[in-house]
Amino acid sequence: MNIANKIIRRLGRDKYSIDKALTKYEMANVLLSKGFCLLRGFLLKVSIRKSKGLLFVGRRCKVKFRNKISLGKTVTIGDNVEINALSKYGVSIGNNVSILKGTIIECTGVISHLGEGLIIGNNVGIAQNCFIQVRGSVVIGNNVIFGPNVSIFSENHDFSNAELPVSLQGVTRRGVKVEDGVWIGTRAVILDGVTIGKNSIIAAGSIVTKDVPPYTIVGGIPAKIIKNRK
């Protein structure tokens, strides 16, 4: 257990400690699973544009346009994750980032209009079944937490002409920015053009349509300020 803790800390998780309730049998199963993930990561690293450290990859992952992906140290990609990195500026993922089971990162929907690109900072945790649509630029800072089923949309349809179908009126792309230290609760939706300020919290189930000031808690549909954390 002590050896495993030392290895994890050397990989960049300074304050991480394995729960003492974990038995040796359970620990062996975890290590075996991680070993297979590491092997799949080595196979994927061959075709990635840049990868600085260890890469753990789960089962049945789909990673397209790998030449447009740059990875930092100790990145984990869970089972059934789909990443389509086709975009103008590609996908950059920092150190100690986890993207868990079932998450979809989709940079381009149609090749007539490529997405801009995605930047994810260091120490970011993206939980299960999240959806990140990268049409406009999406920038996620350091130490950010996504709960399960969070969605980000960085494109919006024009609809000013009531006589025309929305599909014929084009789109706008202002992009989305999530600053450092943000916690986004489960099933929250972040819409195009939104900046979420530093160390703010988005309540579960919220739909965020406007900028969120730093150090605030917002919630509701549409999301409104509930409290200032300071």
C-alpha positions in Angstrom: 0.0 0.0 0.0 2.8 2.4 0.9 4.6 1.7 -2.3 1.5 2.3 -4.4 0.9 5.6 -2.6 4.5 6.7 -3.4 4.0 5.8 -7.1 0.8 7.7 -7.3 2.3 10.8 -5.7 5.3 10.6 -8.1 2.8 10.6 -10.9 1.6 14.0 -9.8 -1.2 13.3 -7.2 0.6 14.9 -4.3 -2.2 14.6 -1.7 -3.6 11.2 -2.9 -3.8 8.3 -0.5 -5.3 4.9 -1.0 -8.1 4.0 1.4 -6.8 1.7 4.1 -10.0 -0.3 4.0 -8.9 -1.7 0.6 -7.9 -5.4 0.9 -4.8 -6.9 -0.8 -7.1 -8.9 -3.1 -9.0 -5.8 -4.1 -5.7 -3.9 -4.6 -4.5 -6.7 -6.8 -7.6 -6.4 -9.0 -7.2 -2.7 -9.3 -3.5 -3.0 -10.3 -4.4 -5.7 -12.8 -7.0 -3.5 -14.4 -4.7 -0.5 -14.5 -2.0 -2.7 -16.1 -4.3 -3.5 -19.0 -5.3 0.2 -19.3 -1.6 1.1 -19.4 -1.0 -1.4 -22.1 -3.8 0.0 -24.2 -2.4 3.5 -23.5 1.0 2.5 -24.9 -0.6 1.3 -28.1 -2.6 4.5 -28.5 0.5 6.8 -27.7 2.1 5.6 -31.0 -0.4 7.6 -33.0 -0.9 10.6 -30.7 0.7 13.9 -31.7 2.3 14.4 -28.3 2.1 12.5 -25.0 4.4 13.5 -22.1 3.7 10.7 -19.6 1.6 7.7 -18.8 -1.7 7.1 -20.6 -4.4 4.8 -19.2 -7.1 3.8 -21.7 -10.2 1.8 -21.0 -12.0 -0.7 -23.1 -13.9 0.1 -26.4 -12.7 3.7 -26.7 -12.9 5.5 -30.0 -10.3 8.2 -30.6 -10.3 9.8 -34.1 -7.8 12.2 -35.6 -5.2 11.3 -33.0 -2.6 13.4 -34.8 -4.4 16.5 -33.4 -4.2 15.4 -29.8 -1.6 16.5 -27.2 -1.5 14.9 -23.8 0.3 15.8 -20.6 1.4 13.5 -17.8 -0.8 10.8 -16.4 -4.0 11.0 -18.4 -6.8 8.5 -17.9 -9.5 7.8 -20.6 -12.3 5.5 -19.3 -14.3 2.8 -21.0 -16.4 3.7 -24.0 -15.1 7.3 -24.3 -15.3 8.8 -27.7 -13.0 11.6 -28.9 -13.2 13.2 -32.3 -10.3 15.7 -32.4 -10.9 16.9 -35.9 -10.7 20.7 -35.5 -8.6 23.8 -36.5 -6.4 23.8 -33.4 -6.8 20.3 -32.1 -7.2 19.0 -28.5 -4.8 19.7 -25.7 -5.1 17.9 -22.4 -2.9 18.7 -19.4 -1.5 16.7 -16.5 -3.5 14.4 -14.2 -6.7 14.5 -16.2 -9.4 11.8 -15.9 -12.1 11.5 -18.6 -14.5 8.8 -17.3 -16.7 6.2 -18.9 -19.1 7.1 -21.7 -17.9 10.7 -22.2 -18.1 12.2 -25.7 -15.8 15.0 -26.9 -16.9 16.0 -30.4 -14.9 18.7 -32.1 -16.5 18.7 -35.6 -20.0 17.8 -36.7 -19.8 18.7 -40.4 -16.5 19.0 -42.4 -17.9 22.2 -44.1 -17.3 24.1 -40.8 -14.5 22.6 -38.6 -14.6 23.2 -34.8 -12.1 25.5 -33.3 -10.4 23.4 -30.6 -10.3 22.2 -27.0 -7.9 23.0 -24.1 -8.1 21.2 -20.8 -5.8 22.2 -18.0 -4.2 20.3 -15.2 -5.9 18.2 -12.4 -9.3 18.1 -14.2 -11.8 15.4 -13.4 -14.6 14.7 -16.0 -17.1 12.2 -14.7 -19.2 9.7 -16.5 -21.3 10.4 -19.6 -20.4 14.0 -20.1 -20.7 15.7 -23.6 -18.4 18.4 -24.8 -19.3 20.0 -28.1 -16.3 21.8 -29.5 -17.6 24.0 -32.3 -16.4 27.3 -30.9 -13.4 27.2 -28.7 -13.7 25.5 -25.4 -11.2 26.2 -22.7 -11.3 24.4 -19.3 -8.9 25.6 -16.6 -7.0 23.8 -13.8 -8.5 21.9 -10.9 -12.0 21.7 -12.5 -14.6 19.1 -11.6 -17.4 17.9 -13.9 -20.2 15.8 -12.3 -21.8 13.0 -14.4 -23.8 14.0 -17.5 -22.6 17.6 -17.8 -23.0 19.1 -21.2 -21.2 21.9 -22.9 -22.4 23.5 -26.2 -20.2 26.0 -28.0 -22.4 26.8 -30.9 -25.9 28.3 -31.3 -28.3 28.5 -34.3 -29.5 31.8 -35.7 -33.3 32.1 -35.8 -34.0 35.8 -36.4 -35.9 35.2 -39.6 -39.2 33.5 -38.7 -39.9 32.7 -42.4 -36.8 30.5 -42.8 -36.1 27.1 -41.3 -33.5 27.5 -38.5 -31.3 25.0 -40.3 -30.8 27.5 -43.2 -29.9 30.5 -41.0 -26.4 29.7 -40.0 -24.7 29.5 -36.6 -22.8 31.6 -34.2 -19.8 30.4 -32.2 -18.7 32.4 -29.2 -17.1 29.6 -27.3 -17.1 28.5 -23.7 -14.6 29.2 -21.0 -14.4 27.4 -17.6 -11.9 29.1 -15.3 -9.8 27.4 -12.6 -11.3 25.7 -9.6 -14.9 25.4 -10.9 -17.2 22.6 -9.8 -20.0 21.8 -12.3 -22.7 19.6 -10.7 -24.4 16.6 -12.4 -26.6 17.2 -15.4 -25.7 20.9 -15.7 -25.8 22.4 -19.2 -23.4 25.2 -20.3 -24.5 27.1 -23.4 -22.4 28.9 -26.0 -20.9 32.3 -25.1 -20.7 31.5 -21.3 -17.6 32.2 -19.1 -17.7 30.5 -15.7 -15.6 32.5 -13.3 -12.9 31.2 -11.0 -13.8 28.9 -8.0 -17.5 29.1 -8.8 -20.0 26.3 -8.4 -22.8 25.3 -10.8 -25.7 23.5 -9.0 -26.9 20.1 -10.3 -29.4 20.3 -13.1 -28.8 24.0 -13.9 -28.9 25.5 -17.4 -26.3 28.3 -17.7 -27.0 30.9 -20.3 -25.0 33.9 -19.0 -21.6 34.5 -17.5 -21.0 33.3 -14.0 -19.0 35.7 -11.7 -16.0 34.3 -9.8 -16.6 32.8 -6.4 -20.4 32.4 -6.8 -22.9 29.6 -6.6 -25.5 29.5 -9.3 -28.5 27.3 -9.9 -31.8 26.9 -11.7 -33.3 27.1 -15.2 -31.9 29.5 -16.3 -29.2 29.6 -13.7 -29.1 32.6 -11.3 -26.8 33.6 -8.5 -27.7 31.9 -5.2 -24.8 32.9 -3.1 -21.3 34.6 -3.1 -18.8 32.1 -1.7 -16.8 34.9 0.0 
